[in-house]
Amino acid sequence: MAVAERTVRVENRLGIHARPAAEIVKVAARFSCMIQLAKDAQWVNGKSIMGVMTLAAEQGSELTIRAEGDDAQAAVDALAECAGKKWEEW
Amino acid sequence: MKERLLRGVGVSPGIAIGPARFVHWELPRVTRRLVASDRVDAEVARLHEAVDEVRSLLDQLRVHTQERAGAEEAKIFDAQILMLEDPEFLREVEALIHDNQLSAERAFEFKTLEMRALWAQSSSPRLRQRVADLAGVQLRVLNRLLGKSFEHVLQSEGDQPVIVFMRELTPGLMIQFERDRVAGFATEQGTRTAHAAILARSLGIPCVMGLVGAMNRIESGVQVVLDGSHGAVLVAPTPAELDAARETERVRLDIEQRLEADRGAPNVTLDGDAVDIRATVDLPDDIDLALRHGAAGIGLLRTEFLLMGRTGMPSEEEQVAVFERAARAFADFPVVIRSYDLGGDKYPAMFSPEPEPNPFLGWRAIRVSLDEPQFFRIQLRALLRARRHGDIRVMLPLVTAVEELERVKEILAEEREALAEAGVAAAESMPLGVMIETPAAALLVEQISARCDFLSVGTSDLTQYTLAVDRGNARMAERFDPLHPAVVRLLHEIVTAGQRHGIEASVCGLMASDPVSVFLLIGLGYRVFSVATAALPVVGWVVRQLHGTECAECATQVLTASTGREVREHLLKALASRVDLKMLDGGELPGLSLSASL
């Protein structure tokens, strides 16, 4: 089974708060593979908004994305882009 | 007699009249109930049914909000909808039903409480704020499972629209009230920046928040006048007060229409003097409003909002991004940014200074910046970098000595050099301004003007320090008079010093947002103002009705006045020949004078 992993820095000033978390979960839902996110060794389900919000990843923190399944690489790439994005807000 | 006037924060303008209606919106009690093992699957199905129903209700609210308020406001519901679609969360609730034979409501409550506890302990203030969203989801699903309707709280008896009183208001609840059943909203908690406050403004419903203890002090059903412009609620108004309130609302709407029709007109006096009306920006939201009202740049951007709800100081990169965005929004205009004005309750958690007996005479503003220069240096670097993208200028708060200004210049030069050495692109120079807000600065205005690029008067602090009257003390409210002759004389000295030195002298305090004071300030020679976003249209309109030489004649008279009353009389008399004073009083509650809004 395909496994992919990547670590990104959170660039958004407000961190991964509700709105970016919602975007991440929406992107994750497009893939069939299992997706997990971690900050400081705390792992959560990448398809769970409650989980992603609980990480409360602030600007500058490192977020690890791991996926297992057929579309793992595509999922990790899409999520890395999403998690590392600067959202248009202050 | 009970106090009839309740004070809060006006978050959405306009006057509403009607009976107070208390709405309680609380979590239901869930009793302990186990389900028989053969009923477990049915219980899980019941859970999904309730979740689906609430989800589709939230979807409807989202659409409804989009239609009524706009796409941005509708996003408020996104997080709640996704919570109800969260597969992991729902699986865990299901597991509790399956494994422990808990009822659906008990299992759902258990999981949401667990999550709320986790979030409430978080070090992230943003996550803690989301607890309210989670509680909203919990409330709706539990009510649905318990067969309790909460829609009854939204129905009102009688045919008169009501003023809804709540402890706290969420956007989801607000949007469910029928617009023609609710004349206004009043809450005990919340401020201008609450989601519900933003939504109230978009919907055009008058709203006052922060009415601490209001629901213990009045009774549901009593007639009230709510003034969303001034943050007040008048209880049990007399017929005369009601008439006056209706009249001021009529005038307010009339003014609003006239101002709207006048939008985009150049801010020039009748005798052809151009006046620069810039915006005062407290929060990022203000920028859009300022643009819409055609502000000629930003006259005062307060940087303290960068610290709100956080424990650390904002990084250089973050500040560059914020300042750049402001500069881009006002590409052809000045953007005046005030360096940190920390002090009083505005300390970031990391400073945690000792409480001071006289905070306004204590460690604040430029004093903090010079004593803890590492944060000030980061801010100056960010300003120098952002200035490449627009006409950014920096302004120093609470200067009382020339040495402070000299020290800032040294630091600024050091940081510019450091940036150059590091090969970071930054502006060559930075216009440096001084806020004149103490008698010390006003008396040294010659020496200061010779050493800086512009002056800006902070009128509230200048009044407070000149008159030795605490601006926040309600008992002193009548003594806090920006039109006191001593203050007027200082204003005169400041503007003439600016003229002698050929540098800009502007007014960025509350006086610049008050039409009567603007009349005086123009007469004294000021031509640049930084105005609260809400007051931009009315100040522009007033400027266009004035004659500069008339203002100057009046100011000459005013400078000979011995009392604040004389000053006010001169001004109102002269102003009345140009402007219908009633236009300026629009939106005030009966019994409150014009000067009370200063």
Interface residues (C-beta under 8 A of the other chain):
Chain A: R13 L14 G15 H17 A18 R19 A21 A22 V25 K26 N45 K47 S48 I49 M50 G51 M53 T54 A56 E58 Q59 G60 K86 E89 W90
Chain B: K75 D78 A79 L82 M83 E85 D86 P87 E88 F89 M115 L118 W119 S122 S123 S124 R126 L127 R130 D133 P284 S315 E318 A321 V322 R325
